[in-house]
């Protein structure tokens, strides 16, 4: 590759970084919302089975959303 092509590739990579992180944040927020909406539909007696059926990322998303809700209720 030429020096000019290398510089162009570096610029493209730098431009895509913020977008990449923004997309990840959007995906995380969507996942938290989706898991929370499912959670609101389950009965208390079904929670353990529902929670055990979540993937590790879904469990984390639920825990973060739960903590956010608890923090909002405290304030």
Secondary structure, 3 states (H helix, E strand, C coil): CCHHHHHHHHHHHHHHHHHHHHHHHHHHHHHHHHHHHHHHHCCHHHHHHHHHCCCHHHHHHHHHHHHHHHHHHHC
